[in-house]
Amino acid sequence: MTVKPGKQERSQASARRIAEGLKRMGLPEPYDSERQWIQAAGVSASFFTNLRGSAAKPPSDPSVGNLRRMLEVAGSSLPEFFLEEAKGRVMRPPTRQAIEAAIADALEELPARGRERRVEYLAATVERLLGLPKSRRASRPTAGPRAAGARAAAAPPRRATRKA
């Protein structure tokens, strides 16, 4: 099996970040040692040794399952553990109240004329509310009865079919 350049270094760096995160988290309260924690989670006794590495062996990432078991026994979870690392890349969906407030604000500034202008304005407002990257404008209508009518008008005429 060939290893991509840098893959091993990224894996080792990832293992170090996980080890640091567990160190910051500290030993879970009901356990007096890492060994007790490992036994309670039911993972290999070499969990921390593999994670930290040694003079003879570089650090290695734990399996997701083993890390999940360790965190669950500690009263945590994978999403909670990786929350800081994920900031800026993961977002929580807005609440219904936030959506209603945004729509109420948007309605006050809604253009008075032009269906397309209103649709574009509301789409931009939803994009901004959800933190989505700005999209380019649609070149033609993509939804609704007008779009269906436009597609039907552009289609070739239908021919009559014969019944047998």
Secondary structure, DSSP 8 states (H G I E B T S, - for coil): ----TTHHHHHHHHHHHHHHHHHHH-S-TT-SSHHHHHHHHT--TTHHHHHH--SSS------HHHHHHHHHHTT--HHHHTHHHHBTTB-----HHHHHHHHHHHHHT--SS-HHHHHHHHHHHHHHHHT-------SS--SHHHHHHHHHHHS---------
